[in-house]
Protein backbone atom coordinates (compact mmCIF):
# COMPACT_ATOMS: atom_id res chain seq x y z
CA UNK A 1 0.00 0.00 0.00
CA UNK A 2 2.92 2.35 0.67
CA UNK A 3 4.01 1.94 -2.96
CA UNK A 4 0.46 2.35 -4.24
CA UNK A 5 0.05 5.69 -2.43
CA UNK A 6 3.70 6.76 -2.75
CA UNK A 7 3.98 7.03 1.05
CA UNK A 8 6.55 5.56 3.42
CA UNK A 9 5.69 2.48 5.43
CA UNK A 10 6.05 4.62 8.57
CA UNK A 11 3.37 7.00 7.26
CA UNK A 12 1.01 4.11 6.54
CA UNK A 13 1.68 2.76 10.05
CA UNK A 14 0.93 6.19 11.53
CA UNK A 15 -2.33 6.43 9.55
CA UNK A 16 -3.36 3.06 11.00
CA UNK A 17 -2.49 4.04 14.58
CA UNK A 18 -4.41 7.33 14.11
CA UNK A 19 -7.46 5.41 12.89
CA UNK A 20 -7.15 6.75 9.34
CA UNK A 21 -7.11 4.50 6.33
CA UNK A 22 -8.64 1.25 5.18
CA UNK A 23 -9.68 -1.67 7.35
CA UNK A 24 -6.87 -4.08 8.08
CA UNK A 25 -6.22 -7.59 9.32
CA UNK A 26 -3.74 -8.45 12.03
CA UNK A 27 -2.62 -12.05 11.79
CA UNK A 28 0.16 -13.31 14.03
CA UNK A 29 1.37 -9.75 14.60
CA UNK A 30 1.55 -8.99 10.87
CA UNK A 31 -0.73 -6.29 9.46
CA UNK A 32 -2.37 -7.07 6.13
CA UNK A 33 -4.73 -5.07 3.92
CA UNK A 34 -7.28 -6.63 1.59
CA UNK A 35 -7.40 -5.07 -1.88
CA UNK A 36 -11.19 -4.67 -1.60
CA UNK A 37 -10.77 -2.62 1.61
CA UNK A 38 -8.07 -0.42 0.06
CA UNK A 39 -10.23 0.24 -3.00
CA UNK A 40 -13.30 0.97 -0.84
CA UNK A 41 -11.29 3.48 1.22
CA UNK A 42 -9.99 5.14 -1.96
CA UNK A 43 -13.56 5.48 -3.27
CA UNK A 44 -14.60 7.13 0.01
CA UNK A 45 -11.78 9.67 -0.41
CA UNK A 46 -12.65 10.49 -4.02
CA UNK A 47 -13.78 14.07 -4.76
CA UNK A 48 -15.65 15.44 -7.80
CA UNK A 49 -14.48 18.95 -6.95
CA UNK A 50 -13.23 20.86 -3.88
CA UNK A 51 -16.77 21.14 -2.48
CA UNK A 52 -18.17 17.63 -2.82
CA UNK A 53 -17.11 14.03 -2.42
CA UNK A 54 -18.05 11.55 -5.13
CA UNK A 55 -19.49 9.16 -2.55
CA UNK A 56 -21.82 11.91 -1.34
CA UNK A 57 -22.79 12.92 -4.86
CA UNK A 58 -23.73 9.34 -5.72
CA UNK A 59 -26.17 9.17 -2.82
CA UNK A 60 -27.60 12.69 -3.11
CA UNK A 61 -29.51 14.42 -5.84
CA UNK A 62 -27.70 17.19 -7.76
CA UNK A 63 -30.02 19.83 -6.29
CA UNK A 64 -29.25 18.81 -2.70
CA UNK A 65 -25.52 18.94 -3.42
CA UNK A 66 -25.78 22.44 -4.86
CA UNK A 67 -27.79 23.86 -1.97
CA UNK A 68 -25.75 26.57 -0.33
CA UNK A 69 -23.15 26.58 -3.12
CA UNK A 70 -22.92 29.76 -5.15
CA UNK A 71 -22.96 28.83 -8.83
PDB file with SEQRES, HELIX, SHEET and CRYST1 records, atoms N, CA, C and O in Angstrom:
SEQRES   1 A   71  UNK UNK UNK UNK UNK UNK UNK UNK UNK UNK UNK UNK UNK          
SEQRES   2 A   71  UNK UNK UNK UNK UNK UNK UNK UNK UNK UNK UNK UNK UNK          
SEQRES   3 A   71  UNK UNK UNK UNK UNK UNK UNK UNK UNK UNK UNK UNK UNK          
SEQRES   4 A   71  UNK UNK UNK UNK UNK UNK UNK UNK UNK UNK UNK UNK UNK          
SEQRES   5 A   71  UNK UNK UNK UNK UNK UNK UNK UNK UNK UNK UNK UNK UNK          
SEQRES   6 A   71  UNK UNK UNK UNK UNK UNK                                      
HELIX    1 AA1 UNK A    2  UNK A    5  1                                   4    
HELIX    2 AA2 UNK A    9  UNK A   17  1                                   9    
HELIX    3 AA3 UNK A   35  UNK A   44  1                                  10    
HELIX    4 AA4 UNK A   54  UNK A   59  1                                   6    
HELIX    5 AA5 UNK A   62  UNK A   66  1                                   5    
SHEET    1 AA1 2 UNK A  25  UNK A  27  0                                        
SHEET    2 AA1 2 UNK A  30  UNK A  32 -1                                        
CRYST1    1.000    1.000    1.000  90.00  90.00  90.00 P 1           1          
ATOM      1  N   UNK A   1       0.826  -1.181   0.000  1.00  0.00           N  
ATOM      2  CA  UNK A   1       0.000   0.000   0.000  1.00  0.00           C  
ATOM      3  C   UNK A   1       0.873   1.248   0.000  1.00  0.00           C  
ATOM      4  O   UNK A   1       0.502   2.255  -0.604  1.00  0.00           O  
ATOM      5  N   UNK A   2       2.013   1.203   0.658  1.00  0.00           N  
ATOM      6  CA  UNK A   2       2.917   2.349   0.672  1.00  0.00           C  
ATOM      7  C   UNK A   2       3.334   2.700  -0.760  1.00  0.00           C  
ATOM      8  O   UNK A   2       3.369   3.875  -1.126  1.00  0.00           O  
ATOM      9  N   UNK A   3       3.645   1.694  -1.561  1.00  0.00           N  
ATOM     10  CA  UNK A   3       4.011   1.938  -2.960  1.00  0.00           C  
ATOM     11  C   UNK A   3       2.828   2.484  -3.749  1.00  0.00           C  
ATOM     12  O   UNK A   3       2.985   3.397  -4.560  1.00  0.00           O  
ATOM     13  N   UNK A   4       1.666   1.936  -3.516  1.00  0.00           N  
ATOM     14  CA  UNK A   4       0.461   2.346  -4.241  1.00  0.00           C  
ATOM     15  C   UNK A   4       0.171   3.821  -4.011  1.00  0.00           C  
ATOM     16  O   UNK A   4      -0.223   4.526  -4.941  1.00  0.00           O  
ATOM     17  N   UNK A   5       0.359   4.298  -2.786  1.00  0.00           N  
ATOM     18  CA  UNK A   5       0.052   5.690  -2.433  1.00  0.00           C  
ATOM     19  C   UNK A   5       1.284   6.586  -2.422  1.00  0.00           C  
ATOM     20  O   UNK A   5       1.186   7.775  -2.122  1.00  0.00           O  
ATOM     21  N   UNK A   6       2.444   6.019  -2.749  1.00  0.00           N  
ATOM     22  CA  UNK A   6       3.702   6.759  -2.748  1.00  0.00           C  
ATOM     23  C   UNK A   6       3.966   7.402  -1.380  1.00  0.00           C  
ATOM     24  O   UNK A   6       4.356   8.566  -1.283  1.00  0.00           O  
ATOM     25  N   UNK A   7       3.743   6.608  -0.335  1.00  0.00           N  
ATOM     26  CA  UNK A   7       3.976   7.028   1.051  1.00  0.00           C  
ATOM     27  C   UNK A   7       4.938   6.040   1.688  1.00  0.00           C  
ATOM     28  O   UNK A   7       5.037   4.893   1.250  1.00  0.00           O  
ATOM     29  N   UNK A   8       5.644   6.478   2.717  1.00  0.00           N  
ATOM     30  CA  UNK A   8       6.547   5.563   3.417  1.00  0.00           C  
ATOM     31  C   UNK A   8       5.740   4.574   4.256  1.00  0.00           C  
ATOM     32  O   UNK A   8       4.586   4.829   4.600  1.00  0.00           O  
ATOM     33  N   UNK A   9       6.357   3.463   4.572  1.00  0.00           N  
ATOM     34  CA  UNK A   9       5.694   2.480   5.431  1.00  0.00           C  
ATOM     35  C   UNK A   9       5.390   3.084   6.798  1.00  0.00           C  
ATOM     36  O   UNK A   9       4.373   2.762   7.411  1.00  0.00           O  
ATOM     37  N   UNK A  10       6.275   3.963   7.277  1.00  0.00           N  
ATOM     38  CA  UNK A  10       6.047   4.619   8.572  1.00  0.00           C  
ATOM     39  C   UNK A  10       4.795   5.498   8.530  1.00  0.00           C  
ATOM     40  O   UNK A  10       4.053   5.569   9.510  1.00  0.00           O  
ATOM     41  N   UNK A  11       4.563   6.162   7.406  1.00  0.00           N  
ATOM     42  CA  UNK A  11       3.370   6.997   7.265  1.00  0.00           C  
ATOM     43  C   UNK A  11       2.115   6.135   7.270  1.00  0.00           C  
ATOM     44  O   UNK A  11       1.126   6.483   7.915  1.00  0.00           O  
ATOM     45  N   UNK A  12       2.148   5.018   6.559  1.00  0.00           N  
ATOM     46  CA  UNK A  12       1.007   4.108   6.540  1.00  0.00           C  
ATOM     47  C   UNK A  12       0.757   3.564   7.941  1.00  0.00           C  
ATOM     48  O   UNK A  12      -0.395   3.435   8.356  1.00  0.00           O  
ATOM     49  N   UNK A  13       1.813   3.246   8.670  1.00  0.00           N  
ATOM     50  CA  UNK A  13       1.676   2.763  10.046  1.00  0.00           C  
ATOM     51  C   UNK A  13       1.062   3.845  10.937  1.00  0.00           C  
ATOM     52  O   UNK A  13       0.218   3.552  11.784  1.00  0.00           O  
ATOM     53  N   UNK A  14       1.490   5.093  10.742  1.00  0.00           N  
ATOM     54  CA  UNK A  14       0.927   6.194  11.535  1.00  0.00           C  
ATOM     55  C   UNK A  14      -0.555   6.388  11.213  1.00  0.00           C  
ATOM     56  O   UNK A  14      -1.363   6.598  12.118  1.00  0.00           O  
ATOM     57  N   UNK A  15      -0.914   6.320   9.930  1.00  0.00           N  
ATOM     58  CA  UNK A  15      -2.329   6.428   9.548  1.00  0.00           C  
ATOM     59  C   UNK A  15      -3.150   5.388  10.311  1.00  0.00           C  
ATOM     60  O   UNK A  15      -4.210   5.695  10.857  1.00  0.00           O  
ATOM     61  N   UNK A  16      -2.637   4.141  10.338  1.00  0.00           N  
ATOM     62  CA  UNK A  16      -3.362   3.059  11.000  1.00  0.00           C  
ATOM     63  C   UNK A  16      -3.497   3.336  12.490  1.00  0.00           C  
ATOM     64  O   UNK A  16      -4.574   3.143  13.054  1.00  0.00           O  
ATOM     65  N   UNK A  17      -2.429   3.783  13.136  1.00  0.00           N  
ATOM     66  CA  UNK A  17      -2.493   4.044  14.579  1.00  0.00           C  
ATOM     67  C   UNK A  17      -3.382   5.241  14.896  1.00  0.00           C  
ATOM     68  O   UNK A  17      -3.932   5.332  15.994  1.00  0.00           O  
ATOM     69  N   UNK A  18      -3.526   6.166  13.934  1.00  0.00           N  
ATOM     70  CA  UNK A  18      -4.407   7.330  14.107  1.00  0.00           C  
ATOM     71  C   UNK A  18      -5.855   7.013  13.750  1.00  0.00           C  
ATOM     72  O   UNK A  18      -6.738   7.856  13.913  1.00  0.00           O  
ATOM     73  N   UNK A  19      -6.098   5.797  13.264  1.00  0.00           N  
ATOM     74  CA  UNK A  19      -7.457   5.410  12.891  1.00  0.00           C  
ATOM     75  C   UNK A  19      -7.870   5.924  11.527  1.00  0.00           C  
ATOM     76  O   UNK A  19      -9.061   6.023  11.231  1.00  0.00           O  
ATOM     77  N   UNK A  20      -6.892   6.251  10.693  1.00  0.00           N  
ATOM     78  CA  UNK A  20      -7.146   6.753   9.341  1.00  0.00           C  
ATOM     79  C   UNK A  20      -6.725   5.661   8.362  1.00  0.00           C  
ATOM     80  O   UNK A  20      -5.705   5.000   8.559  1.00  0.00           O  
ATOM     81  N   UNK A  21      -7.499   5.481   7.329  1.00  0.00           N  
ATOM     82  CA  UNK A  21      -7.108   4.504   6.325  1.00  0.00           C  
ATOM     83  C   UNK A  21      -8.071   3.340   6.256  1.00  0.00           C  
ATOM     84  O   UNK A  21      -9.081   3.299   6.958  1.00  0.00           O  
ATOM     85  N   UNK A  22      -7.738   2.394   5.393  1.00  0.00           N  
ATOM     86  CA  UNK A  22      -8.636   1.254   5.179  1.00  0.00           C  
ATOM     87  C   UNK A  22      -8.621   0.273   6.346  1.00  0.00           C  
ATOM     88  O   UNK A  22      -7.721   0.292   7.187  1.00  0.00           O  
ATOM     89  N   UNK A  23      -9.631  -0.579   6.376  1.00  0.00           N  
ATOM     90  CA  UNK A  23      -9.679  -1.668   7.355  1.00  0.00           C  
ATOM     91  C   UNK A  23      -8.466  -2.556   7.133  1.00  0.00           C  
ATOM     92  O   UNK A  23      -7.935  -2.639   6.026  1.00  0.00           O  
ATOM     93  N   UNK A  24      -8.041  -3.209   8.188  1.00  0.00           N  
ATOM     94  CA  UNK A  24      -6.871  -4.083   8.079  1.00  0.00           C  
ATOM     95  C   UNK A  24      -7.062  -5.336   8.899  1.00  0.00           C  
ATOM     96  O   UNK A  24      -7.910  -5.398   9.788  1.00  0.00           O  
ATOM     97  N   UNK A  25      -6.256  -6.337   8.582  1.00  0.00           N  
ATOM     98  CA  UNK A  25      -6.223  -7.592   9.324  1.00  0.00           C  
ATOM     99  C   UNK A  25      -4.924  -7.636  10.111  1.00  0.00           C  
ATOM    100  O   UNK A  25      -3.898  -7.138   9.648  1.00  0.00           O  
ATOM    101  N   UNK A  26      -4.962  -8.213  11.265  1.00  0.00           N  
ATOM    102  CA  UNK A  26      -3.743  -8.448  12.029  1.00  0.00           C  
ATOM    103  C   UNK A  26      -3.691  -9.936  12.326  1.00  0.00           C  
ATOM    104  O   UNK A  26      -4.482 -10.461  13.110  1.00  0.00           O  
ATOM    105  N   UNK A  27      -2.746 -10.598  11.685  1.00  0.00           N  
ATOM    106  CA  UNK A  27      -2.625 -12.047  11.790  1.00  0.00           C  
ATOM    107  C   UNK A  27      -1.216 -12.365  12.280  1.00  0.00           C  
ATOM    108  O   UNK A  27      -0.230 -12.088  11.597  1.00  0.00           O  
ATOM    109  N   UNK A  28      -1.136 -12.950  13.471  1.00  0.00           N  
ATOM    110  CA  UNK A  28       0.161 -13.309  14.027  1.00  0.00           C  
ATOM    111  C   UNK A  28       1.098 -12.121  14.167  1.00  0.00           C  
ATOM    112  O   UNK A  28       2.311 -12.271  14.020  1.00  0.00           O  
ATOM    113  N   UNK A  29       0.557 -10.947  14.448  1.00  0.00           N  
ATOM    114  CA  UNK A  29       1.366  -9.749  14.602  1.00  0.00           C  
ATOM    115  C   UNK A  29       1.641  -9.014  13.303  1.00  0.00           C  
ATOM    116  O   UNK A  29       2.132  -7.885  13.326  1.00  0.00           O  
ATOM    117  N   UNK A  30       1.336  -9.629  12.173  1.00  0.00           N  
ATOM    118  CA  UNK A  30       1.547  -8.987  10.874  1.00  0.00           C  
ATOM    119  C   UNK A  30       0.274  -8.278  10.442  1.00  0.00           C  
ATOM    120  O   UNK A  30      -0.820  -8.831  10.558  1.00  0.00           O  
ATOM    121  N   UNK A  31       0.412  -7.062   9.948  1.00  0.00           N  
ATOM    122  CA  UNK A  31      -0.732  -6.285   9.464  1.00  0.00           C  
ATOM    123  C   UNK A  31      -0.871  -6.521   7.970  1.00  0.00           C  
ATOM    124  O   UNK A  31       0.104  -6.424   7.224  1.00  0.00           O  
ATOM    125  N   UNK A  32      -2.076  -6.828   7.542  1.00  0.00           N  
ATOM    126  CA  UNK A  32      -2.374  -7.071   6.130  1.00  0.00           C  
ATOM    127  C   UNK A  32      -3.595  -6.264   5.729  1.00  0.00           C  
ATOM    128  O   UNK A  32      -4.509  -6.053   6.526  1.00  0.00           O  
ATOM    129  N   UNK A  33      -3.597  -5.814   4.474  1.00  0.00           N  
ATOM    130  CA  UNK A  33      -4.729  -5.067   3.918  1.00  0.00           C  
ATOM    131  C   UNK A  33      -5.309  -5.863   2.760  1.00  0.00           C  
ATOM    132  O   UNK A  33      -4.571  -6.362   1.911  1.00  0.00           O  
ATOM    133  N   UNK A  34      -6.628  -5.981   2.728  1.00  0.00           N  
ATOM    134  CA  UNK A  34      -7.284  -6.628   1.586  1.00  0.00           C  
ATOM    135  C   UNK A  34      -7.459  -5.583   0.496  1.00  0.00           C  
ATOM    136  O   UNK A  34      -7.767  -4.427   0.785  1.00  0.00           O  
ATOM    137  N   UNK A  35      -7.264  -5.983  -0.748  1.00  0.00           N  
ATOM    138  CA  UNK A  35      -7.401  -5.071  -1.876  1.00  0.00           C  
ATOM    139  C   UNK A  35      -8.788  -4.437  -1.885  1.00  0.00           C  
ATOM    140  O   UNK A  35      -8.915  -3.245  -2.167  1.00  0.00           O  
ATOM    141  N   UNK A  36      -9.825  -5.209  -1.581  1.00  0.00           N  
ATOM    142  CA  UNK A  36     -11.191  -4.668  -1.598  1.00  0.00           C  
ATOM    143  C   UNK A  36     -11.357  -3.559  -0.554  1.00  0.00           C  
ATOM    144  O   UNK A  36     -12.107  -2.611  -0.787  1.00  0.00           O  
ATOM    145  N   UNK A  37     -10.677  -3.657   0.584  1.00  0.00           N  
ATOM    146  CA  UNK A  37     -10.769  -2.620   1.609  1.00  0.00           C  
ATOM    147  C   UNK A  37      -9.994  -1.366   1.205  1.00  0.00           C  
ATOM    148  O   UNK A  37     -10.426  -0.246   1.477  1.00  0.00           O  
ATOM    149  N   UNK A  38      -8.853  -1.561   0.558  1.00  0.00           N  
ATOM    150  CA  UNK A  38      -8.075  -0.422   0.057  1.00  0.00           C  
ATOM    151  C   UNK A  38      -8.880   0.332  -0.987  1.00  0.00           C  
ATOM    152  O   UNK A  38      -8.979   1.558  -0.935  1.00  0.00           O  
ATOM    153  N   UNK A  39      -9.456  -0.401  -1.938  1.00  0.00           N  
ATOM    154  CA  UNK A  39     -10.232   0.237  -3.002  1.00  0.00           C  
ATOM    155  C   UNK A  39     -11.475   0.931  -2.452  1.00  0.00           C  
ATOM    156  O   UNK A  39     -11.842   2.001  -2.936  1.00  0.00           O  
ATOM    157  N   UNK A  40     -12.127   0.346  -1.455  1.00  0.00           N  
ATOM    158  CA  UNK A  40     -13.298   0.975  -0.839  1.00  0.00           C  
ATOM    159  C   UNK A  40     -12.891   2.274  -0.152  1.00  0.00           C  
ATOM    160  O   UNK A  40     -13.593   3.278  -0.271  1.00  0.00           O  
ATOM    161  N   UNK A  41     -11.773   2.273   0.563  1.00  0.00           N  
ATOM    162  CA  UNK A  41     -11.289   3.481   1.218  1.00  0.00           C  
ATOM    163  C   UNK A  41     -10.961   4.557   0.187  1.00  0.00           C  
ATOM    164  O   UNK A  41     -11.286   5.726   0.388  1.00  0.00           O  
ATOM    165  N   UNK A  42     -10.325   4.175  -0.905  1.00  0.00           N  
ATOM    166  CA  UNK A  42      -9.986   5.140  -1.958  1.00  0.00           C  
ATOM    167  C   UNK A  42     -11.246   5.747  -2.556  1.00  0.00           C  
ATOM    168  O   UNK A  42     -11.274   6.943  -2.848  1.00  0.00           O  
ATOM    169  N   UNK A  43     -12.289   4.943  -2.745  1.00  0.00           N  
ATOM    170  CA  UNK A  43     -13.555   5.485  -3.271  1.00  0.00           C  
ATOM    171  C   UNK A  43     -14.160   6.494  -2.301  1.00  0.00           C  
ATOM    172  O   UNK A  43     -14.711   7.510  -2.724  1.00  0.00           O  
ATOM    173  N   UNK A  44     -14.059   6.216  -0.988  1.00  0.00           N  
ATOM    174  CA  UNK A  44     -14.598   7.133   0.014  1.00  0.00           C  
ATOM    175  C   UNK A  44     -13.855   8.461   0.018  1.00  0.00           C  
ATOM    176  O   UNK A  44     -14.417   9.483   0.413  1.00  0.00           O  
ATOM    177  N   UNK A  45     -12.610   8.458  -0.411  1.00  0.00           N  
ATOM    178  CA  UNK A  45     -11.784   9.671  -0.411  1.00  0.00           C  
ATOM    179  C   UNK A  45     -11.848  10.424  -1.734  1.00  0.00           C  
ATOM    180  O   UNK A  45     -11.214  11.469  -1.882  1.00  0.00           O  
ATOM    181  N   UNK A  46     -12.591   9.917  -2.675  1.00  0.00           N  
ATOM    182  CA  UNK A  46     -12.646  10.495  -4.016  1.00  0.00           C  
ATOM    183  C   UNK A  46     -13.531  11.735  -4.040  1.00  0.00           C  
ATOM    184  O   UNK A  46     -14.643  11.718  -3.514  1.00  0.00           O  
ATOM    185  N   UNK A  47     -13.040  12.808  -4.650  1.00  0.00           N  
ATOM    186  CA  UNK A  47     -13.777  14.067  -4.761  1.00  0.00           C  
ATOM    187  C   UNK A  47     -14.098  14.369  -6.221  1.00  0.00           C  
ATOM    188  O   UNK A  47     -13.277  14.119  -7.104  1.00  0.00           O  
ATOM    189  N   UNK A  48     -15.302  14.914  -6.479  1.00  0.00           N  
ATOM    190  CA  UNK A  48     -15.654  15.442  -7.798  1.00  0.00           C  
ATOM    191  C   UNK A  48     -15.003  16.800  -7.994  1.00  0.00           C  
ATOM    192  O   UNK A  48     -14.481  17.107  -9.066  1.00  0.00           O  
ATOM    193  N   UNK A  49     -15.041  17.611  -6.937  1.00  0.00           N  
ATOM    194  CA  UNK A  49     -14.478  18.952  -6.952  1.00  0.00           C  
ATOM    195  C   UNK A  49     -14.169  19.336  -5.514  1.00  0.00           C  
ATOM    196  O   UNK A  49     -14.441  18.540  -4.616  1.00  0.00           O  
ATOM    197  N   UNK A  50     -13.618  20.509  -5.251  1.00  0.00           N  
ATOM    198  CA  UNK A  50     -13.232  20.861  -3.882  1.00  0.00           C  
ATOM    199  C   UNK A  50     -14.390  20.933  -2.890  1.00  0.00           C  
ATOM    200  O   UNK A  50     -14.154  20.966  -1.682  1.00  0.00           O  
ATOM    201  N   UNK A  51     -15.628  20.958  -3.366  1.00  0.00           N  
ATOM    202  CA  UNK A  51     -16.773  21.136  -2.480  1.00  0.00           C  
ATOM    203  C   UNK A  51     -17.562  19.862  -2.197  1.00  0.00           C  
ATOM    204  O   UNK A  51     -18.340  19.818  -1.243  1.00  0.00           O  
ATOM    205  N   UNK A  52     -17.376  18.839  -3.000  1.00  0.00           N  
ATOM    206  CA  UNK A  52     -18.173  17.625  -2.816  1.00  0.00           C  
ATOM    207  C   UNK A  52     -17.321  16.378  -2.962  1.00  0.00           C  
ATOM    208  O   UNK A  52     -16.335  16.357  -3.699  1.00  0.00           O  
ATOM    209  N   UNK A  53     -17.720  15.347  -2.247  1.00  0.00           N  
ATOM    210  CA  UNK A  53     -17.111  14.027  -2.421  1.00  0.00           C  
ATOM    211  C   UNK A  53     -17.951  13.241  -3.406  1.00  0.00           C  
ATOM    212  O   UNK A  53     -19.169  13.409  -3.463  1.00  0.00           O  
ATOM    213  N   UNK A  54     -17.313  12.391  -4.175  1.00  0.00           N  
ATOM    214  CA  UNK A  54     -18.047  11.553  -5.130  1.00  0.00           C  
ATOM    215  C   UNK A  54     -19.010  10.628  -4.414  1.00  0.00           C  
ATOM    216  O   UNK A  54     -20.127  10.420  -4.890  1.00  0.00           O  
ATOM    217  N   UNK A  55     -18.612  10.072  -3.291  1.00  0.00           N  
ATOM    218  CA  UNK A  55     -19.487   9.161  -2.555  1.00  0.00           C  
ATOM    219  C   UNK A  55     -20.760   9.876  -2.142  1.00  0.00           C  
ATOM    220  O   UNK A  55     -21.844   9.295  -2.199  1.00  0.00           O  
ATOM    221  N   UNK A  56     -20.642  11.133  -1.728  1.00  0.00           N  
ATOM    222  CA  UNK A  56     -21.817  11.913  -1.341  1.00  0.00           C  
ATOM    223  C   UNK A  56     -22.666  12.231  -2.566  1.00  0.00           C  
ATOM    224  O   UNK A  56     -23.894  12.185  -2.498  1.00  0.00           O  
ATOM    225  N   UNK A  57     -22.024  12.549  -3.677  1.00  0.00           N  
ATOM    226  CA  UNK A  57     -22.794  12.917  -4.855  1.00  0.00           C  
ATOM    227  C   UNK A  57     -23.550  11.725  -5.430  1.00  0.00           C  
ATOM    228  O   UNK A  57     -24.590  11.900  -6.064  1.00  0.00           O  
ATOM    229  N   UNK A  58     -23.043  10.529  -5.218  1.00  0.00           N  
ATOM    230  CA  UNK A  58     -23.729   9.338  -5.718  1.00  0.00           C  
ATOM    231  C   UNK A  58     -24.997   9.056  -4.925  1.00  0.00           C  
ATOM    232  O   UNK A  58     -25.946   8.477  -5.452  1.00  0.00           O  
ATOM    233  N   UNK A  59     -25.016   9.468  -3.648  1.00  0.00           N  
ATOM    234  CA  UNK A  59     -26.173   9.169  -2.815  1.00  0.00           C  
ATOM    235  C   UNK A  59     -27.131  10.348  -2.684  1.00  0.00           C  
ATOM    236  O   UNK A  59     -28.208  10.205  -2.106  1.00  0.00           O  
ATOM    237  N   UNK A  60     -26.757  11.504  -3.210  1.00  0.00           N  
ATOM    238  CA  UNK A  60     -27.596  12.689  -3.112  1.00  0.00           C  
ATOM    239  C   UNK A  60     -27.978  13.159  -4.499  1.00  0.00           C  
ATOM    240  O   UNK A  60     -27.278  12.896  -5.477  1.00  0.00           O  
ATOM    241  N   UNK A  61     -29.104  13.861  -4.569  1.00  0.00           N  
ATOM    242  CA  UNK A  61     -29.508  14.422  -5.844  1.00  0.00           C  
ATOM    243  C   UNK A  61     -28.653  15.653  -6.143  1.00  0.00           C  
ATOM    244  O   UNK A  61     -28.131  16.274  -5.217  1.00  0.00           O  
ATOM    245  N   UNK A  62     -28.500  16.016  -7.422  1.00  0.00           N  
ATOM    246  CA  UNK A  62     -27.697  17.191  -7.757  1.00  0.00           C  
ATOM    247  C   UNK A  62     -28.196  18.460  -7.082  1.00  0.00           C  
ATOM    248  O   UNK A  62     -27.385  19.307  -6.707  1.00  0.00           O  
ATOM    249  N   UNK A  63     -29.501  18.617  -6.919  1.00  0.00           N  
ATOM    250  CA  UNK A  63     -30.022  19.833  -6.287  1.00  0.00           C  
ATOM    251  C   UNK A  63     -29.638  19.911  -4.821  1.00  0.00           C  
ATOM    252  O   UNK A  63     -29.360  21.000  -4.319  1.00  0.00           O  
ATOM    253  N   UNK A  64     -29.616  18.773  -4.114  1.00  0.00           N  
ATOM    254  CA  UNK A  64     -29.250  18.808  -2.704  1.00  0.00           C  
ATOM    255  C   UNK A  64     -27.758  19.076  -2.530  1.00  0.00           C  
ATOM    256  O   UNK A  64     -27.347  19.649  -1.521  1.00  0.00           O  
ATOM    257  N   UNK A  65     -26.953  18.672  -3.493  1.00  0.00           N  
ATOM    258  CA  UNK A  65     -25.519  18.936  -3.420  1.00  0.00           C  
ATOM    259  C   UNK A  65     -25.257  20.419  -3.629  1.00  0.00           C  
ATOM    260  O   UNK A  65     -24.376  20.992  -2.989  1.00  0.00           O  
ATOM    261  N   UNK A  66     -26.020  21.043  -4.524  1.00  0.00           N  
ATOM    262  CA  UNK A  66     -25.779  22.437  -4.864  1.00  0.00           C  
ATOM    263  C   UNK A  66     -26.389  23.415  -3.887  1.00  0.00           C  
ATOM    264  O   UNK A  66     -26.103  24.609  -3.970  1.00  0.00           O  
ATOM    265  N   UNK A  67     -27.226  22.956  -2.954  1.00  0.00           N  
ATOM    266  CA  UNK A  67     -27.795  23.865  -1.970  1.00  0.00           C  
ATOM    267  C   UNK A  67     -26.688  24.512  -1.170  1.00  0.00           C  
ATOM    268  O   UNK A  67     -25.807  23.837  -0.639  1.00  0.00           O  
ATOM    269  N   UNK A  68     -26.745  25.832  -1.090  1.00  0.00           N  
ATOM    270  CA  UNK A  68     -25.747  26.567  -0.326  1.00  0.00           C  
ATOM    271  C   UNK A  68     -24.453  26.804  -1.066  1.00  0.00           C  
ATOM    272  O   UNK A  68     -23.531  27.403  -0.512  1.00  0.00           O  
ATOM    273  N   UNK A  69     -24.355  26.345  -2.320  1.00  0.00           N  
ATOM    274  CA  UNK A  69     -23.155  26.583  -3.117  1.00  0.00           C  
ATOM    275  C   UNK A  69     -23.487  27.645  -4.146  1.00  0.00           C  
ATOM    276  O   UNK A  69     -24.439  27.498  -4.912  1.00  0.00           O  
ATOM    277  N   UNK A  70     -22.705  28.716  -4.167  1.00  0.00           N  
ATOM    278  CA  UNK A  70     -22.922  29.764  -5.153  1.00  0.00           C  
ATOM    279  C   UNK A  70     -22.425  29.291  -6.511  1.00  0.00           C  
ATOM    280  O   UNK A  70     -21.261  28.922  -6.666  1.00  0.00           O  
ATOM    281  N   UNK A  71     -23.323  29.309  -7.493  1.00  0.00           N  
ATOM    282  CA  UNK A  71     -22.957  28.825  -8.826  1.00  0.00           C  
ATOM    283  C   UNK A  71     -22.824  29.998  -9.757  1.00  0.00           C  
ATOM    284  O   UNK A  71     -22.521  29.820 -10.936  1.00  0.00           O  
TER     285      UNK A  71                                                      
END                                                                             
